[in-house]
Each structure stands twice: as C-alpha cells, then as structure tokens.
Amino acid sequence: MYLSEHELNAILKTPYYSQPFSTSFLNYTFYRGRYNANVLTVRFNVENALFNESFIQSILHAQIEDVYTINTNLRVSIFYDLVLENNRLNEHEERSYYIWRANSNRRSFDDESDEKFMLFNAPNLIQWVRQALQVHLADLNVNFEPSNVTINRLLAVVFTFVNV
C-alpha cells in the first residue's frame, strides 16, 4: 500500500520504527528446510540516536548469548527495511511511499546466497556488524529496477540468526 508523505511520517513515529531495536525469538517446527529451528531476529532502527556500530555489537552479543552459547554454529542473514518511493509520477500525482520490511516482503529465499554460516564469538560478530553497516543503497536498488520505485532511505538493519 502506498502512503502519502504525511502517512509515512506518522507511521515512522510509532515505537516499531522509533525505538532503538526490537527482537523476536521463535521456535519453528519447520523453517527454511530445517526442523526444530530456533530463530532470533534483531532489528536496529537507523534513525534512532543510539544507532552505531558499538551499540549494535553490544546488543547483538547480549541477545545472541541469551539464546545460544558461545561457539555455536549459526546461520546468519542480514536484510534491510527500506522506504521505497514511487518514481514514475506525472505532474498531477503526489509522491507516494511504501515501507519494505525485510522479513515480510521477500518473495523467495536462497539458502546459499541469503544465509551464511557463523561461529558465534566476538570477532565473528564484529565482522558481521561491520559488513552489515557497509550498505550501499545503489546496490540494493538493483532489486527494484524492474519496478516503478527507488529506495528513498534505509530504515533498519535486520539480523536473523538460526541454529544449525
């Protein structure tokens, strides 16, 4: 559903989009080809004042350690919540926006390219966070080239960890 700028701004003021981070931990009977999968998702809002590399590292370390033990093999995926903007407007149309949520808008998932293995320890976590923060919107925009939208801005970095 496309939103006006006023509607978008109102939604982005809600806690889901304004709090520093949110987490979910769910046990799935069957998840992406795996039985009895424990899935931890941690979402960091980019526009929050606390958003920085050290904050993300400390929160992720604490959240992961609450669920998995050190040196556990995990599958990790990193995706992004985005604001998309309709870029094919005529002179009578107002700009419109769409919130692309990382874990709900994906049509398909490829284990080989979308998830990587990580041995959970501090050095590996630091590497994953640094890698996730080196996002280039132009690179992500490739996913939307066939559509009539472009990325307006990055909303959140979403990490998902699954026991192997």
N, C-alpha and C positions, 0 to 999 in steps of 0.2 A: 504494500500500500504506500503510495507516495504521499508525502507530508509537505505542508507549507513550511516556510522558514519559522513562522510563529509556533506551529505544532511541534516541529523538530526541537526548537529551543526549550519548550515546555517539557518534552519527554526527557531531554538531556539533563534536566534539573532534578529528575527523580533519583532516589537513592541508588538504584541499579547502575546508573550511569555517572553518578557523582561521588559515591563512596570510593575509598582508595582501592579496595579489592573485594572480591567475593569468591567463595569456594563452594564446591559441592563434592561429596564423596558418595558414590553409589556402587552397590554390588549388583552386577548383571549376571543373570543365568547364562546369557549368550550375548557377546559384544564383539562385533567385527571379527567373527570367526573364532573367538575364544570362549570357552566355558568358564563360568565362575570368575569373572573378571572384576577386580576392584579398580574403579576409575575415579581418580582425583582430578578435578578441574579447578584451576585457579585463574581468575580473570582480573587484570590490572587496568584500571581506567587511566588513560594517558593524560587527560585534562585535570586530574587531581594533583594538588600541590606536592603530595608525597611521592609522586611517580619519579623514580630514578633507579639506577642500576643497583645500588646497595640496598635500597628498600625492597626491591623485588627479590634480590638474592636472600635477604634475611627472612622475608615472609615465606618464600618458596621452601627454604630449608626447613623452617619450623613446620609448615603444613605437610611436607612430604614425610618428615621424620615422625609426625603424629600417626601416619598411616603405614609407612614402610620402614624397614630397618636399613641402616647404613649398609652399603654394598649389595643392595637388592638390584637385580636386573629389571629395568623398566622400559616400556615403550613410551616415547615422548612425541607429542605433536604440538606444534606452535601455529596458531592461526590468529587472525586479527578481526576485530569488529570494526566496521567502516561506515562512514556516511557516504552514500552514493548520491550523485546529483544528475538529474536529467539534463543532458546537454544538447538535445535536439528541440529547441524551442522556437516557435515563431514569435513575432513581435507582440502577439496578444496573450501569450502564456507567461505565467509567473514561474520562477524557479521552483522546482519540486525536489524532494529528497526522499531517500529510502535508507533505513538502517539495516545494514548487512551484518547479521550476527554469525560469528564464526562457526558455532556448533549447531546452528539450526538451519542455515541456508545452503549447506553443502548437499549437492545432488548425489555425489559419488565420493568414495573414499578408496585410495590406493595405498595398501599397507606399505609397499616398497618406497613410495615417494612421500607419503604423508606422515609416516611414523618412522622414528629412528630409535635405536637401542641406546640406553644409557645405564651405566653402572652408577647407582646413586651414591655420590660422595661430593664433598665440597668443590674440588677442582672441576669436576664434570659439570656441576650445576652452574658454576661461574661461567664456564664456556657456553652453556646453553642460553643463559640470560644475555650475555654479550651478543651472541648470534641473533637472538630474537629481537634485540633492540636496534640492530642494523637493518631495519626495514626501509625499503625504498618504494614509495607509493607508485612510481612509474613501473616498477617490476610487478607489483600486484595488479596494476591496472590492465595488464595483458589479459587477465581473466575476464575482463568486461568489454574488451574491444568489439566483439560482435553485437553488443547491446547498445542501447542509446543512453548509457550512463558512464560517468567517470567518477573516480574517487575524489570526494571533496576533502575528506580528512580522516585520520586514524582516530578511532575511539578507544580501543582497548587491545591489549596483548593477552591472548588466551593460551594457557599451558594446560595440556592434558597428559596425565601420567597413568599408565596401565601396567599392572603386574604381568610379568611374562610367564 
